[in-house]
Amino acid sequence: MRLVDIYILKRVSWPLIASIAIAMSGLLMERLIRLLDLFANRGGPFSLIMKMLGYLVPHYLAVAIPAAFFVGILYASLRLSSDSELDALRATGMSLGRILLPIASMACVLTVVCAILLGFLQPYTRYAYRALVYLITETSWNSAIERGAFFNGFGGKTILIGDIAAGGHQLSQIFIKEDDDKGDSDNSDANNTSQPNAPATPPKSVTHTIITAPDGDLTNDPRDFSVVLKMTNGYRVEISDDGSTSRSIKFDQSDLPLEAVSPTPFRQRGDKESEMTFIELLKSYHSHKSTDVLPNELLAEINYRIVRSLSVLFLPFLALPLGLSSRRSPRNIRLLAGIIFLITYFQVLEFGDNLVQHGKLSSFVALWLPFMLFAFPSAWLFHAANRRVGQDPLAQFFEAASDGFAMLVRRGRRLVGLGAK
């Protein structure tokens, strides 16, 4: 019996792994395109893009695991049915419930994994991702500098740029003024007050530095998010405050580190319900200490995470009966119908979550009622398939659906033929 369990798990695991890999690749590639577009306009090291994608992995895993698990069970069930392996197993006296046992064990493990992802890991990574997005958008050159206007945000430097091109990386008509303070005015004031007869310290001297260059390139240090301005064929002029001394230098190339514009600190984690762990949600809801998150939002997030995690437990009860088909029965329509149903179910849960957050419906009606309409019929379908050996409880439905689809195809061909005439 252990060999049979291992064989069934292998049948389910390979489609499960392949589905997770395909889903994660598609989701991460779609997000990578957005991030590349963001970095093309703002600038930044490629390592930061990979770090942001890493923060999105728990979020996308929580989406991909239930869908991949359902597809894996359904595909394995269709293969076992079409190859008559399921009939051979049931002929030896194994019930459908016994065949489901290793799959149900996998469902319990994946339920715990989804609960950890949704309840504890995803809130931290979601906050870290939003913090990086805030850092990029608020410390970028484009958000700080405007062409033809003075700016004083880079370490006390006054900067004027005539023109900006290439997404803010190529600059022209550069003018920079910086005041370099030498001396310690605070210490001199303290000495004068404590010792009235002491000789006065010399006043603080200031050196004014002016840099001009026709062209320059703005780059980012890959080690951090600091900004470096590389100027070519420019002049550097240093003038003392009293005008007694001055110095002029012509340079072919000069690198000027610019302190990044320091944005206001990013908000603390927990200001949004999606960034709170499951324990923090329960404590905030019962203590009513959260001022930024409404009770409806807390309640919606709590129930939404529970329902999504528990839904994984009932996926085998629907997927296995859905895959019971004969060799002559079409398999594609069953696989397509299962995927459409699963997508619709999770979309209904998301819609119900929004309704609960806005106070339109209670969590029981918007979240738990769709869950029960999914769980109880799935359990009944499995019970009907297990009680009647060799019978498919959904055979009539899919035969009618297949006949209807074939009729639509025939009518479509006739219409095309009439149009051609």
Secondary structure, DSSP 8 states (H G I E B T S, - for coil): -HHHHHHHHHHHHHHHHHHHHHHHHHHHHHHHHHHHHHHHHH---HHHHHHHHHHHHHHHHHHHHHHHHHHHHHHHHHHHHHTTHHHHHHHTT--HHHHHHHHHHHHHHHHHHHHHIIIIIHHHHHHHHHHHHHHHHHSSSTTT--TTS-EEEETTEEEEEEEEEGGGTEEEEEEEEEEEEES-HHHHHHHHHH-TTS------EEEEEEEEEEEEEEEE-TTSS-EEEEEEEEEEEEEETTSS-EEEEEEEEEEEEE----------TTSSGGGS-HHHHHHHHHH---SSS-HHHHHHHHHHHHHHHHHHHHHHHHHHHHT---SSS-SHHHHHHHHHHHHHHHHHHHHHHHHHHTTSS-HIIIIIHHHHHHHHHHHHHHHHHHHSTT--TTHHHHHHHHHHHHHHHHHHHHHHHHHH-
